[in-house]
Amino acid sequence: MKNIGLLAWRALVTAQRGFLIAGTCFLVVLLTSEVIMRYVIHYPGMEVEEIATLVAFWLYFIGAAYGTYDRSHIKAEIFHLVFKNPRKLAAVRVTATLITLALSGLMVYWGYLYFVWGITKVERSRVLLMPMVISQSSIFFGAILMFLYFLAELVDRMCQALGRTPLIKTEE
């Protein structure tokens, strides 16, 4: 069972990396073609802008989730200056991570409400008439991934506070 969970974890992270690489390459091609269409062919290319916006939404939120997994997200931490004992420092970090987990849970809830709202409103983009919920849903799904990764970070921090080896990722 543990191996299945680890394989699923790695597959999820690998899928995110693949999406981020493919999405970034696709976005570069889109934006390059938009510049060519606009300034060489003199065609406004509004369709390209809509697709680029959709891809960018997903890149932002999947990228934020990946930053949470990688623990390279922005944080302002001065705990290490105050607490010199590694276990006390780990206990304070558990508290900070618990607060972050609660806030990401709130983001999941708000993202869910926005996702449901988007489904019920059936908004469409102006040019291609794509359902807007496609890009809006990135907030909800990105928040779910961030919550999952903050939960994993909390487990690791609790292990550190108890003097055990972290399960997922070692401290940077």
QUIBEL-V411079 format. One record per residue. N is the residue number from 1. RES is the residue in one letter. PHI is phi in whole degrees, 0 to 359 (999 if undefined). D_CENTER is the distance of its C-alpha to the mean C-alpha in Angstrom with 2 decimals. Layout:
# QUIBEL-V411079
n	res	phi	d_center
N	RES	PHI	D_CENTER
N	RES	PHI	D_CENTER
This chain:
# QUIBEL-V411079
n	res	phi	d_center
1	M	999	26.24
2	K	297	24.44
3	N	294	24.37
4	I	295	22.90
5	G	297	20.01
6	L	293	19.50
7	L	296	19.79
8	A	296	17.23
9	W	300	14.77
10	R	295	15.63
11	A	295	15.57
12	L	297	12.01
13	V	294	10.94
14	T	296	13.59
15	A	297	12.52
16	Q	297	9.04
17	R	301	11.20
18	G	299	13.71
19	F	296	11.70
20	L	296	10.50
21	I	291	14.18
22	A	296	15.77
23	G	297	13.84
24	T	294	14.69
25	C	298	18.23
26	F	298	18.63
27	L	296	17.63
28	V	297	20.15
29	V	297	22.76
30	L	300	22.24
31	L	292	22.60
32	T	295	25.52
33	S	294	27.20
34	E	295	26.78
35	V	297	28.55
36	I	297	31.25
37	M	297	31.76
38	R	287	31.98
39	Y	259	34.17
40	V	257	36.11
41	I	271	36.58
42	H	63	36.33
43	Y	248	34.24
44	P	296	31.59
45	G	63	28.95
46	M	296	27.18
47	E	299	25.91
48	V	296	23.98
49	E	298	22.37
50	E	295	21.21
51	I	294	19.70
52	A	298	18.08
53	T	295	16.55
54	L	298	15.17
55	V	296	13.70
56	A	297	12.36
57	F	305	10.56
58	W	294	8.74
59	L	297	8.31
60	Y	300	6.99
61	F	280	4.12
62	I	290	3.78
63	G	296	4.80
64	A	297	3.25
65	A	294	2.07
66	Y	295	5.26
67	G	299	6.69
68	T	291	6.72
69	Y	300	8.35
70	D	285	10.49
71	R	60	11.27
72	S	255	11.55
73	H	292	9.86
74	I	291	12.71
75	K	210	15.24
76	A	249	18.92
77	E	232	20.86
78	I	240	24.65
79	F	303	25.26
80	H	295	26.52
81	L	279	29.24
82	V	267	30.54
83	F	255	30.24
84	K	268	31.92
85	N	286	32.17
86	P	301	29.22
87	R	286	29.25
88	K	292	29.43
89	L	300	26.58
90	A	296	24.54
91	A	295	25.65
92	V	293	24.55
93	R	294	21.11
94	V	300	21.00
95	T	298	21.75
96	A	297	19.12
97	T	291	16.42
98	L	296	17.97
99	I	296	17.74
100	T	297	14.04
101	L	298	13.62
102	A	297	15.90
103	L	294	14.11
104	S	290	10.77
105	G	297	13.26
106	L	295	14.69
107	M	295	11.55
108	V	299	11.44
109	Y	298	15.12
110	W	296	15.03
111	G	297	12.44
112	Y	297	14.87
113	L	300	17.79
114	Y	293	16.52
115	F	298	15.89
116	V	296	19.41
117	W	300	20.86
118	G	297	19.68
119	I	293	21.33
120	T	287	24.49
121	K	280	24.92
122	V	50	24.66
123	E	289	24.01
124	R	230	24.36
125	S	289	23.77
126	R	289	27.00
127	V	265	27.87
128	L	270	26.46
129	L	57	26.30
130	M	285	22.93
131	P	298	21.59
132	M	293	19.20
133	V	296	17.38
134	I	298	15.87
135	S	280	13.75
136	Q	296	13.59
137	S	294	12.22
138	S	299	8.84
139	I	295	8.41
140	F	295	9.70
141	F	290	8.07
142	G	296	4.38
143	A	294	6.38
144	I	299	8.25
145	L	296	6.11
146	M	298	5.50
147	F	300	9.18
148	L	300	10.18
149	Y	289	9.26
150	F	292	10.91
151	L	296	13.69
152	A	297	14.24
153	E	295	14.45
154	L	298	16.91
155	V	300	18.96
156	D	297	19.21
157	R	295	20.26
158	M	294	22.77
159	C	300	24.16
160	Q	297	24.65
161	A	296	26.34
162	L	271	28.64
163	G	81	29.47
164	R	256	27.90
165	T	283	25.79
166	P	301	22.01
167	L	280	21.02
168	I	256	17.75
169	K	216	17.55
170	T	281	20.26
171	E	295	20.17
172	E	288	19.71
